[in-house]
Structure formats: structure tokens, C-alpha cells
Amino acid sequence: MKYLSFYYYTSAIIIIFSLFATSCNKKSNPPELDLALHPSAGSVYTPFTLDVSDSRDDEDNLSDLQIRMDWHDDGVWESDWTSIKTHSYNYELEGDYGVRVEIKDSDGQVTSTTENLTVTNSINVIPANSPFSYNVGINYDSWNNGRDNMKINDDLDEITKYFKLIKTYYAAGVGTTNVEMDPTNKQVIDYLVANIDRDLEMGMGTNLTSLVINKNGIFTPGFMTTKSYTDEWVNMLISAFGTIENVNRILKVIYLGNEIEQHGPPPNNISYENYYSKWIPLAFDNLQASMKEAGLDNIPITTIFANYPYGELKPDDSVQTHVTKHIIKNWSASWNSSSAFCMFNQYTGNYGKSTDFGHVIKYIDSLDLLFNGIPEVFVGETGYSAEFGSDNQVKVIKQMFQWMEGQYQQNKLTIPLFVFMAFDKPAKKEGQRKMGIFSDDANNKPTGLKPNIVIPDWVGKKKG
């Protein structure tokens, strides 16, 4: 019994010591703070949101952790300690801000972190001149691409309730040796002409074959590299609109191709240099001459890029840099009050899946800084696919208009921007199938804007 008592006595001491040690170690680890700040850039109309819901602590539940926020990182806390993990804040002034957040566990241990964001109305990107009467337009794909029962007039009836400026992609018909207007684009033109008193406007893209022809990876000069073709093309244009007066009143710009550095020969192809240094410039020059001869010399000709490089201007050995320089050098004094412009497409990060529109804002601002106004930066496409979530699409479209609201409220002008796009296209490649901001029913009849997407009233009003 003596040895048994000693055993129990010793065991008791060990247990007590273990409990004591455990008690001493409890709450010894500070909480881990995981801060998500969204978006990375916006305007004074953008609510910036922070979320620490992915934070954790070894001893406490998430609900027991408290946070406080210093939205200016200036030592003045905008909030007391709170257990709410998501908060939003609007800034009154533009600038670069640091946001400091602290998280505290029930033992009083604190972890702190900061993130940066940019508040900009991007007033600098508003051009001195624009050929459009409206600040914002919309891209409209007149080919069905899976909307098999679509009726173009029905689509345009719905679109023009909100947008008076429309950008299309196709001009000359495909699959014919005749130079004639694509029949679906002709329907768009007919609608605009029939509603000419509503002051609707159009930007028209040419087929990529006007610049380059690709047959199984063999690239040859496009149709517009010959002047006889651009003469025919301009006659086709006048015929489609009915009169020269209609063309001048409705058509505000012609885009050579679309995302031209993406759809021509790649840099390692033997035809790459000819593409950017000869074929595209020649197409530009020929169309410019043909338009002038036909009495359409007030309509600008430009192009659209998908990926213009960041940073300093690159050597003159790429599609982007060479073509931009050619357009600037040969810009007509009768176009857009002599102010050259190009169109630039940009989407959110992570291949368009991110909901941070700040990525687009920073890109556009960087291009404007790079060019210093020559050429002016116009946004040819931006938007979001509901394939990555309908709520996410609403979030991105809202950020886009909040950014432009910061511009519009100061002087009733914004950067010229085209929303991508009007309706979903089920037959497009993955990531582009649900870019539309308008809904339609099973018979492809338009039913209005998608739920919770809001278009500001000023979009349909003339600028200024």
C-alpha cells in the first residue's frame, strides 16, 4: 500500500503540473490576421471593403476575435473594437491610402497589418475631344453565336433605351467575293437610319481580313492593302447607309480589325514584321484616302489593341508600338479636332475572373501617363462574364460605373468607354459566354437588364 500511495501521489503531482503548464501556455499565440481589401483602386464613389473573415486564432473562435480599422493609417482609428469582420468605407479625396487593421483575441494579444489602395477619379483620362456625342457605348455582336432566335431590331429596341452609342464588329460580308455589307451589320445600320432622329451613333470595326489573311498559319496581306479594294469598301459603306449624309451623321469612327496584335501572325512568324510595318499601315493609308475622296474625310480611322505593354514606350518593333506611331503620324487634321485616339481593351485580373476592377483602372491610368495624351486612350471593351458568378458580374459593372461617376460628376464627361457586351453569346469560347448585361428569354427575346445591373441615367444623355 505504501508503494501504491506513492504511485498515486506522484501521478497527482504530474497531472497538476501538466494542468498548470497547459494553463500557462493558453492564449500564448497571437491571432493570425488575413486581410482582404477590395477593390485595389476606385473613385470617391466607390465603397472600399475590407474582410478579415479568413483570420484565425489557435485558442479563440473567429466570432470571439475583435478588429478595429484605421482607413488612413494615420493613427486615428475610424472604429472601436468590433466583432464584425467585414466593413466598407468611402473616401472623400483622391490619393493613395494605407489601411491598417488590428485584430485582438480574448487574451488581449493583437496582430496588425496594412494594405494599400488608390482612390482616383482618373480625370486625367478624359480626352480633350471625342467624336461621340455620348460618354459610354456598348458592344453589340450582330452574329448570333448561339442566340439562334435573336432578332436584331428587338435587341436594339432594348439596348437603345439605355445606350445611344453602339459598336459593331463586322463590315464586309464573309464568304463572298463581292464587297458587300455583312447582312447582320446591315440590319443594325438600317435600324440606326430608320431612327436617325433619335441621334443614335455607331462605331464600326472592319473584318480582320482587311489587314491580314490567315490560311492554315500562312499569313498574307489583307484586302485593304490595295486601294481598289478600299474604294469598293467605301462605296459599300455609302450604299449601306443610303447617303453620304447618313454615314457622316451616324458613323463616328472606323476601327481597323479588333485586338490586332492578338489576331495576326505571332512575333516568331516570318510575316510578323510585314504585318505591323507594311500591311496595317497600308490598309490605314488606303482607307483614309478612299474615305476622303468619297467626302467622308471627317470620320476618324483607328484600331483596337488587347494588350498594350506597360511602362516605357517600347522599340518600334511590335504591332502595338509601330501601329500606334503610324496612326499618330498620319492622323488627319479633320478627325476629332486633330486629336488622335486608339482603343484599348482590358479586363480584370486572373483571366477575367477577379472582381477587382481596380486592375482595369490602373491599366488605363498607366497608358494615359505613358502616352501623355497622344494618342488619347479610349476603352474599347471591358466587362465581366457571369460564368464566374452573376453577383460578381454585378459587382464589377458597379465598380466600373462608380469610377466613371467620379469623372462625370465633375464636368459631365468621362473617358469614352464601351461596355462588353449587350447579350450573352452561348457559342463563344469559355470565359466569354455570359458577358452580356441584358437578359433574354428562351426564344432570345430581350427581357431587360440582368437583375441588379444598373445603368446611370447620364449614359443615354449627350455629354457635357
SENU-427688 format. One line per field, with one value per residue (C-alpha): x, z, y; residue in three letters. Coordinates in nm, 4 decimals, always signed. Last residue first. Layout:
// residues N
xx = (X; ...)
zz = (Z; ...)
yy = (Y; ...)
kolgu = (ALA; ...)
This chain:
// residues 464
xx = (-2.1235; -2.2126; -2.5409; -2.7690; -2.8127; -2.5268; -2.6476; -2.9262; -2.6767; -2.7065; -2.7951; -2.7339; -2.9267; -3.1004; -2.9907; -3.1166; -3.4336; -3.6300; -3.4814; -3.6308; -3.3854; -3.6642; -3.5719; -3.5816; -3.3298; -3.1222; -2.9060; -2.5611; -2.3977; -2.0608; -2.2073; -2.0275; -1.6875; -1.4988; -1.5324; -1.5372; -1.8419; -2.1416; -2.3555; -2.3275; -2.4733; -2.6182; -2.5018; -2.1283; -1.8709; -1.9286; -1.7743; -1.5874; -1.5084; -1.3372; -1.5960; -1.7638; -2.0351; -1.7716; -1.7128; -1.9970; -1.8959; -1.5423; -1.6228; -1.9249; -1.6830; -1.5221; -1.8590; -1.9713; -1.6908; -1.7308; -2.0991; -2.0159; -1.7650; -2.0047; -2.2935; -2.0694; -1.9610; -2.3221; -2.3843; -2.0865; -1.7760; -1.9824; -2.1421; -1.8645; -1.7248; -1.6815; -1.4353; -1.4030; -1.2918; -1.1717; -1.0395; -0.6867; -0.5869; -0.2881; -0.1002; -0.2392; +0.0727; +0.1157; +0.2630; +0.0552; -0.2626; -0.1485; -0.0835; -0.4235; -0.5927; -0.4022; -0.4630; -0.8362; -0.8526; -0.6828; -0.9041; -1.1953; -1.1231; -1.3805; -1.1153; -1.2209; -1.1130; -0.8014; -0.6870; -0.7119; -0.9994; -1.0488; -0.8812; -0.9369; -0.7632; -0.8978; -0.6771; -0.7013; -0.5585; -0.6764; -0.6867; -1.0328; -1.1693; -1.0535; -1.0146; -0.6448; -0.5966; -0.3852; -0.0856; +0.1856; -0.0427; -0.1753; +0.1759; +0.3030; +0.0211; +0.0844; +0.4548; +0.4066; +0.1290; +0.2257; +0.5833; +0.9276; +0.9296; +1.1129; +0.8907; +0.7371; +0.8069; +0.5875; +0.3036; +0.2627; -0.0576; -0.2556; -0.5929; -0.5441; -0.8095; -0.7668; -0.8105; -0.9909; -1.1664; -1.4755; -1.4416; -1.2929; -1.6165; -1.6469; -1.5782; -1.2203; -1.1506; -1.2810; -1.0701; -0.7532; -0.8022; -0.8866; -0.5648; -0.3473; -0.4845; -0.4599; -0.1015; -0.0134; -0.1604; +0.0176; +0.3598; +0.5282; +0.2926; +0.2125; +0.5402; +0.7290; +0.5170; +0.5273; +0.8132; +0.6312; +0.8086; +0.6134; +0.2758; +0.0917; -0.2301; -0.5184; -0.3810; -0.1869; -0.4951; -0.7312; -1.0062; -0.9770; -0.9312; -1.1771; -1.3981; -1.5333; -1.8406; -2.0895; -2.4354; -2.4341; -2.1497; -2.2857; -2.6385; -2.5138; -2.3222; -2.6500; -2.8207; -2.6312; -2.5477; -2.4734; -2.2343; -2.0450; -2.0285; -1.8848; -1.6258; -1.5370; -1.5079; -1.2547; -1.0816; -1.0499; -0.9034; -0.6509; -0.4937; -0.3649; -0.7300; -0.7760; -0.5234; -0.1640; -0.0662; -0.0255; +0.0205; -0.0942; -0.3695; -0.4856; -0.4599; -0.5422; -0.4234; -0.5466; -0.8928; -0.9176; -0.9630; -1.3118; -1.3697; -1.5000; -1.7811; -1.8569; -2.2182; -2.4426; -2.8107; -2.9396; -3.3044; -3.3950; -3.1944; -3.4239; -3.4707; -3.1016; -2.9985; -3.2210; -3.0966; -2.7361; -2.8009; -2.9702; -2.6726; -2.4478; -2.6443; -2.6197; -2.2409; -2.2065; -2.0996; -1.7644; -1.8436; -1.6156; -1.8461; -1.7837; -1.7769; -1.9705; -1.7875; -1.8394; -1.8270; -1.7510; -2.0189; -2.0047; -2.3226; -2.3787; -2.7295; -2.7275; -3.0053; -3.3387; -3.1230; -3.0327; -3.3934; -3.5089; -3.1696; -3.2226; -3.5746; -3.4454; -3.1666; -3.3945; -3.2329; -3.3664; -3.0307; -2.8636; -2.5740; -2.3207; -2.5993; -2.3873; -2.4766; -2.2341; -2.3143; -2.0555; -2.1991; -2.1448; -2.0486; -1.9734; -2.2166; -2.1942; -1.9023; -1.6079; -1.4170; -1.2021; -0.9935; -0.9909; -1.0935; -0.8011; -0.6661; -0.9896; -0.8998; -1.1483; -0.8771; -0.8659; -0.5781; -0.5378; -0.2699; -0.2790; -0.1690; -0.1304; -0.1654; -0.1859; -0.3027; -0.2991; -0.5677; -0.6408; -0.9777; -0.8042; -0.7335; -0.7186; -0.5696; -0.6308; -0.4332; -0.5362; -0.2745; -0.4013; -0.3022; -0.4974; -0.8359; -1.0468; -1.3781; -1.3024; -1.5836; -1.5588; -1.6841; -1.6573; -1.6491; -1.5420; -1.7932; -1.6532; -1.5865; -1.3152; -1.3867; -1.3837; -1.2243; -0.8974; -0.6703; -0.3043; -0.2658; -0.3180; -0.5986; -0.8666; -0.7608; -0.9702; -1.0535; -1.0928; -1.2296; -1.1887; -1.4535; -1.6536; -1.3432; -1.3234; -1.0438; -0.7441; -0.5394; -0.6644; -0.7883; -0.8382; -1.0319; -1.3196; -1.0900; -1.2816; -1.2175; -1.4449; -1.3891; -1.7151; -1.6502; -1.7953; -1.4691; -1.3151; -1.1706; -0.8476; -0.7448; -1.1075; -1.1376; -0.9152; -0.8712; -0.6942; -0.5865; -0.4775; -0.3384; -0.4221; -0.1447; -0.0267; +0.0175; -0.3538; -0.3087; +0.0564; +0.0301; -0.2894; -0.1295; +0.1689; -0.0537; -0.2613; +0.0539; +0.1923; -0.1333; -0.1322; +0.2328; +0.1734; -0.1288; +0.0694; +0.3390; +0.0864; -0.0941; +0.2310; +0.3451; +0.0140; +0.0655; +0.4164; +0.2923; +0.0000)
zz = (-7.1450; -7.2936; -7.4609; -7.2414; -7.2542; -7.0132; -6.7892; -6.6438; -6.4789; -6.5853; -6.3039; -6.3036; -6.0128; -6.2223; -6.5891; -6.7897; -6.9879; -7.1238; -7.4720; -7.6894; -7.7274; -7.7507; -7.4100; -7.2648; -7.2864; -7.0351; -7.0916; -6.9380; -7.1708; -7.0862; -7.0388; -7.2991; -7.2982; -7.0375; -7.2326; -7.6070; -7.7691; -7.8572; -7.5660; -7.6577; -7.3745; -7.4737; -7.4858; -7.4193; -7.3273; -7.2199; -7.4461; -7.2866; -7.3783; -7.0659; -6.8811; -6.9162; -6.7178; -6.5610; -6.2021; -6.1586; -6.4719; -6.3666; -6.0256; -6.1830; -6.4240; -6.1389; -5.9828; -6.3270; -6.3479; -5.9850; -6.0462; -6.3557; -6.1475; -5.8611; -6.0920; -6.2733; -5.9405; -5.8367; -6.1599; -6.0919; -6.2901; -6.5941; -6.5355; -6.7557; -6.6776; -6.8516; -7.0555; -7.4246; -7.6459; -7.3716; -7.5211; -7.4516; -7.6312; -7.8590; -7.7708; -7.4312; -7.2251; -7.3911; -7.0907; -6.8333; -7.0244; -7.0549; -6.6810; -6.5967; -6.8198; -6.6545; -6.3019; -6.3663; -6.5203; -6.2197; -5.9864; -6.1349; -5.8723; -5.9288; -6.0452; -6.3019; -6.6135; -6.6744; -6.3137; -6.3425; -6.4560; -6.8187; -7.0637; -7.4217; -7.5636; -7.8404; -8.0107; -8.0257; -8.2275; -8.1551; -8.4730; -8.3876; -8.3926; -8.7484; -8.9922; -8.9099; -9.0278; -8.8171; -9.0169; -8.7510; -8.4660; -8.6583; -8.7606; -8.4039; -8.2717; -8.5482; -8.4640; -8.0878; -8.0731; -8.3670; -8.2466; -8.3481; -8.2847; -7.9563; -7.6446; -7.4892; -7.1190; -6.8773; -6.9568; -7.2895; -7.4935; -7.4722; -7.6476; -7.9005; -8.1170; -8.4318; -8.5760; -8.8600; -8.7906; -8.9874; -9.1133; -9.4510; -9.5689; -9.8972; -10.1154; -10.1953; -9.8251; -9.7417; -10.0161; -9.8965; -9.5332; -9.6360; -9.8354; -9.5617; -9.2870; -9.5024; -9.5899; -9.2238; -9.1344; -9.4152; -9.4028; -9.0624; -8.8422; -9.0708; -9.2639; -8.9373; -8.8337; -9.1684; -9.0805; -8.7616; -8.4252; -8.3264; -8.3893; -8.7170; -8.6757; -8.4374; -8.0991; -8.2034; -8.3879; -8.0946; -8.3450; -8.7138; -8.8412; -8.6347; -8.8125; -8.6180; -8.5807; -8.8184; -8.7712; -8.9161; -9.1622; -9.2968; -9.3230; -9.5163; -9.7557; -9.8386; -9.8165; -9.5154; -9.6801; -10.0163; -9.8554; -9.6829; -9.9936; -10.1850; -9.9078; -9.9441; -10.3207; -10.2865; -10.0080; -10.2501; -10.5342; -10.2913; -10.2183; -9.8664; -9.7675; -9.8616; -9.6149; -9.6926; -9.6493; -9.3477; -9.3725; -9.0465; -9.2029; -9.4234; -9.2433; -9.4336; -9.2879; -9.2531; -9.4177; -9.3233; -8.9622; -9.0601; -9.0119; -8.6908; -8.6863; -8.4290; -8.4316; -8.3199; -8.2343; -8.2624; -8.2089; -8.5385; -8.7227; -8.6089; -8.9510; -9.0212; -8.6964; -8.7624; -9.1203; -8.9943; -8.7463; -9.0175; -9.2463; -8.9718; -8.9935; -9.3723; -9.3769; -9.6192; -9.9733; -10.1470; -10.3658; -10.3470; -10.0875; -9.7789; -9.5253; -9.5719; -9.5386; -9.2074; -8.8854; -8.5273; -8.4053; -8.1566; -8.0395; -7.8939; -7.7814; -7.4815; -7.2212; -7.4006; -7.7070; -7.5976; -7.5709; -7.9146; -8.0467; -7.9405; -8.0837; -8.4131; -8.4222; -8.3784; -8.1899; -8.2449; -8.2639; -7.9771; -8.0085; -8.1701; -8.3215; -8.5287; -8.4636; -8.1732; -7.9972; -7.7937; -7.5779; -7.5546; -7.2851; -7.2877; -7.5588; -7.8506; -7.9899; -8.1891; -7.8672; -7.7784; -7.4831; -7.3581; -7.0051; -6.8840; -6.6497; -6.4515; -6.3298; -6.0404; -5.8284; -5.4882; -5.4704; -5.2201; -4.9859; -4.7235; -4.3614; -4.0826; -3.7049; -3.4600; -3.1018; -2.7861; -2.5364; -2.4108; -2.5864; -2.9213; -3.0946; -3.4636; -3.5921; -3.9340; -4.1091; -4.4475; -4.6475; -4.8908; -5.2309; -5.3297; -5.4224; -5.1549; -4.9889; -4.9276; -4.8859; -4.6354; -4.6076; -4.3297; -4.2935; -3.9755; -3.7196; -3.3724; -3.3021; -3.1364; -3.1930; -3.5425; -3.7506; -3.5596; -3.5845; -3.6076; -3.9646; -4.1486; -4.3443; -4.3012; -3.9430; -3.8554; -3.5460; -3.5005; -3.2478; -3.2242; -3.0392; -3.3562; -3.5171; -3.2373; -2.9897; -2.8915; -3.2044; -3.3701; -3.7216; -3.9935; -4.3057; -4.2217; -4.2256; -4.4933; -4.6084; -4.8470; -5.0414; -5.1328; -5.4662; -5.5334; -5.4473; -5.7169; -5.7282; -5.6922; -5.5188; -5.4831; -5.2359; -4.9337; -4.7992; -4.4616; -4.3031; -3.9441; -3.7466; -3.3775; -3.1161; -2.9624; -2.5843; -2.5104; -2.3039; -2.2288; -1.8528; -1.8221; -2.0051; -1.7740; -1.4666; -1.5969; -1.6634; -1.3187; -1.1559; -1.3549; -1.2683; -0.8980; -0.8964; -1.0595; -0.7915; -0.5120; -0.6773; -0.7157; -0.3638; -0.2313; -0.4271; -0.2848; +0.0730; +0.0000)
yy = (+6.7874; +6.4524; +6.3683; +6.1638; +5.7867; +5.7167; +6.0027; +5.7870; +5.5542; +5.1864; +4.9459; +4.5706; +4.4189; +4.1512; +4.1449; +4.4394; +4.3968; +4.0986; +4.0668; +3.7915; +3.5066; +3.2455; +3.1026; +3.4542; +3.7351; +3.9258; +4.2337; +4.2865; +4.0360; +3.8835; +3.5380; +3.3287; +3.4968; +3.2905; +2.9684; +3.0262; +3.1813; +2.9654; +3.0851; +3.4547; +3.6639; +3.9994; +4.3639; +4.3372; +4.4439; +4.8028; +5.0649; +5.3550; +5.7147; +5.8565; +6.0575; +6.3955; +6.5738; +6.8033; +6.6969; +6.4478; +6.2600; +6.1762; +6.0300; +5.8633; +5.6940; +5.5009; +5.4215; +5.2998; +5.0458; +4.9414; +4.8621; +4.6580; +4.4598; +4.3856; +4.2960; +4.0485; +3.9017; +3.8537; +3.6630; +3.4377; +3.3414; +3.2455; +3.5858; +3.7216; +4.0646; +4.3981; +4.5984; +4.6704; +4.9583; +5.1915; +5.5173; +5.6456; +5.9655; +5.9287; +6.1405; +6.2475; +6.1872; +5.8469; +5.6655; +5.8519; +5.7707; +5.4106; +5.3854; +5.5330; +5.2750; +4.9914; +5.1185; +5.1477; +4.7993; +4.6360; +4.8397; +4.6474; +4.3812; +4.1062; +3.8620; +3.6012; +3.7915; +3.5856; +3.6241; +4.0011; +4.2212; +4.3112; +4.5477; +4.6593; +4.9661; +5.1903; +5.4454; +5.8231; +6.1102; +6.4645; +6.6782; +6.8141; +6.4574; +6.3930; +6.6847; +6.7253; +6.3685; +6.1350; +6.0154; +6.0474; +5.9395; +5.6382; +5.5339; +5.5640; +5.3462; +5.0925; +5.0646; +5.0415; +4.7842; +4.5653; +4.5377; +4.6563; +5.0310; +4.9980; +5.0039; +5.3113; +5.2950; +5.1066; +4.8713; +4.6924; +4.7267; +4.4076; +4.3943; +4.6727; +4.8395; +5.0490; +5.3977; +5.5726; +5.9006; +6.0144; +6.3725; +6.2672; +6.1112; +6.3039; +5.9991; +6.1021; +6.1449; +5.7988; +5.6417; +5.8180; +5.7173; +5.3627; +5.3377; +5.4868; +5.2610; +4.9484; +5.0425; +5.0978; +4.7551; +4.5700; +4.7333; +4.7661; +4.5625; +4.2726; +4.2837; +4.2398; +3.9406; +3.7596; +3.5190; +3.4196; +3.4441; +3.7553; +3.5858; +3.6477; +3.8445; +3.8040; +3.9041; +4.2150; +4.3382; +4.3369; +4.4176; +4.4991; +4.8537; +5.0537; +5.3071; +5.6041; +5.8266; +5.6632; +5.8164; +6.1690; +6.1282; +5.8000; +5.9399; +6.2427; +6.0211; +5.8545; +5.5160; +5.3841; +5.0504; +5.2135; +5.4591; +5.1792; +4.9619; +5.2601; +5.2892; +4.9202; +4.9482; +5.2299; +5.0341; +4.7386; +4.9441; +5.0883; +4.7505; +4.6743; +4.6808; +4.3139; +4.1774; +4.0849; +3.7167; +3.4885; +3.1122; +2.9570; +2.7493; +3.0324; +3.3645; +3.6807; +4.0093; +4.3677; +4.3786; +4.0134; +4.1270; +4.2394; +4.6095; +4.7590; +5.0111; +5.2803; +5.3950; +5.6762; +5.7217; +6.0783; +5.9777; +6.1466; +5.8819; +5.6035; +5.4420; +5.5071; +5.3401; +5.0390; +5.0040; +5.0180; +4.7378; +4.5320; +4.5936; +4.4577; +4.1336; +4.1245; +4.1887; +4.4768; +4.3962; +4.3697; +4.0702; +3.7662; +3.6133; +3.4027; +3.6865; +4.0079; +4.3370; +4.5174; +4.3191; +4.4173; +4.6579; +4.9460; +5.1182; +5.4661; +5.5606; +5.3300; +5.2917; +5.2504; +5.1962; +4.8436; +4.7243; +4.8392; +4.7323; +4.3724; +4.3634; +4.5046; +4.2466; +3.9495; +3.6626; +3.3102; +3.1310; +3.3101; +3.0626; +3.2931; +3.5074; +3.7429; +4.1084; +4.1333; +4.4605; +4.6462; +4.9237; +5.2964; +5.5431; +5.9148; +6.0194; +6.2638; +6.0658; +6.2025; +6.2724; +6.5713; +6.6898; +6.3355; +6.2332; +6.0202; +6.2896; +6.2962; +5.9494; +5.9690; +5.8159; +5.6486; +5.4020; +5.1198; +4.9901; +4.7146; +4.7173; +4.4602; +4.4342; +4.1429; +4.1948; +3.9810; +4.0793; +3.7259; +3.7294; +3.7791; +4.1079; +4.2003; +4.5245; +4.6763; +4.9483; +5.0857; +5.2745; +5.5316; +5.6670; +5.9755; +6.1154; +6.2792; +6.1967; +5.8303; +5.5805; +5.2927; +4.9366; +4.6772; +4.2978; +4.1102; +4.2318; +4.1504; +4.5166; +4.7244; +5.0938; +5.2353; +5.5092; +5.4701; +5.7712; +5.6709; +5.7933; +5.4655; +5.6347; +5.3657; +5.2923; +4.9904; +4.7880; +4.4142; +4.1690; +3.7913; +3.5898; +3.5156; +3.3663; +3.1093; +3.1540; +2.9361; +2.8826; +3.2012; +3.2589; +3.5209; +3.4217; +3.6553; +3.9574; +4.1486; +4.5021; +4.6840; +5.0050; +5.1794; +5.3525; +5.6971; +5.8738; +5.6573; +5.3078; +5.1128; +4.7888; +4.6856; +4.5248; +4.4659; +4.1108; +4.0958; +3.7655; +3.8299; +3.5351; +3.5707; +3.5903; +3.2623; +3.2256; +3.2202; +2.9016; +2.8187; +2.8889; +2.6876; +2.3975; +2.4094; +2.4185; +2.1320; +1.9335; +2.0142; +1.9055; +1.5809; +1.5096; +1.5805; +1.3540; +1.0769; +1.1014; +1.0814; +0.7940; +0.5998; +0.6837; +0.5563; +0.2316; +0.1934; +0.2312; +0.0000)
kolgu = (GLY; LYS; LYS; LYS; GLY; VAL; TRP; ASP; PRO; ILE; VAL; ILE; ASN; PRO; LYS; LEU; GLY; THR; PRO; LYS; ASN; ASN; ALA; ASP; ASP; SER; PHE; ILE; GLY; MET; LYS; ARG; GLN; GLY; GLU; LYS; LYS; ALA; PRO; LYS; ASP; PHE; ALA; MET; PHE; VAL; PHE; LEU; PRO; ILE; THR; LEU; LYS; ASN; GLN; GLN; TYR; GLN; GLY; GLU; MET; TRP; GLN; PHE; MET; GLN; LYS; ILE; VAL; LYS; VAL; GLN; ASN; ASP; SER; GLY; PHE; GLU; ALA; SER; TYR; GLY; THR; GLU; GLY; VAL; PHE; VAL; GLU; PRO; ILE; GLY; ASN; PHE; LEU; LEU; ASP; LEU; SER; ASP; ILE; TYR; LYS; ILE; VAL; HIS; GLY; PHE; ASP; THR; SER; LYS; GLY; TYR; ASN; GLY; THR; TYR; GLN; ASN; PHE; MET; CYS; PHE; ALA; SER; SER; SER; ASN; TRP; SER; ALA; SER; TRP; ASN; LYS; ILE; ILE; HIS; LYS; THR; VAL; HIS; THR; GLN; VAL; SER; ASP; ASP; PRO; LYS; LEU; GLU; GLY; TYR; PRO; TYR; ASN; ALA; PHE; ILE; THR; THR; ILE; PRO; ILE; ASN; ASP; LEU; GLY; ALA; GLU; LYS; MET; SER; ALA; GLN; LEU; ASN; ASP; PHE; ALA; LEU; PRO; ILE; TRP; LYS; SER; TYR; TYR; ASN; GLU; TYR; SER; ILE; ASN; ASN; PRO; PRO; PRO; GLY; HIS; GLN; GLU; ILE; GLU; ASN; GLY; LEU; TYR; ILE; VAL; LYS; LEU; ILE; ARG; ASN; VAL; ASN; GLU; ILE; THR; GLY; PHE; ALA; SER; ILE; LEU; MET; ASN; VAL; TRP; GLU; ASP; THR; TYR; SER; LYS; THR; THR; MET; PHE; GLY; PRO; THR; PHE; ILE; GLY; ASN; LYS; ASN; ILE; VAL; LEU; SER; THR; LEU; ASN; THR; GLY; MET; GLY; MET; GLU; LEU; ASP; ARG; ASP; ILE; ASN; ALA; VAL; LEU; TYR; ASP; ILE; VAL; GLN; LYS; ASN; THR; PRO; ASP; MET; GLU; VAL; ASN; THR; THR; GLY; VAL; GLY; ALA; ALA; TYR; TYR; THR; LYS; ILE; LEU; LYS; PHE; TYR; LYS; THR; ILE; GLU; ASP; LEU; ASP; ASP; ASN; ILE; LYS; MET; ASN; ASP; ARG; GLY; ASN; ASN; TRP; SER; ASP; TYR; ASN; ILE; GLY; VAL; ASN; TYR; SER; PHE; PRO; SER; ASN; ALA; PRO; ILE; VAL; ASN; ILE; SER; ASN; THR; VAL; THR; LEU; ASN; GLU; THR; THR; SER; THR; VAL; GLN; GLY; ASP; SER; ASP; LYS; ILE; GLU; VAL; ARG; VAL; GLY; TYR; ASP; GLY; GLU; LEU; GLU; TYR; ASN; TYR; SER; HIS; THR; LYS; ILE; SER; THR; TRP; ASP; SER; GLU; TRP; VAL; GLY; ASP; ASP; HIS; TRP; ASP; MET; ARG; ILE; GLN; LEU; ASP; SER; LEU; ASN; ASP; GLU; ASP; ASP; ARG; SER; ASP; SER; VAL; ASP; LEU; THR; PHE; PRO; THR; TYR; VAL; SER; GLY; ALA; SER; PRO; HIS; LEU; ALA; LEU; ASP; LEU; GLU; PRO; PRO; ASN; SER; LYS; LYS; ASN; CYS; SER; THR; ALA; PHE; LEU; SER; PHE; ILE; ILE; ILE; ILE; ALA; SER; THR; TYR; TYR; TYR; PHE; SER; LEU; TYR; LYS; MET)
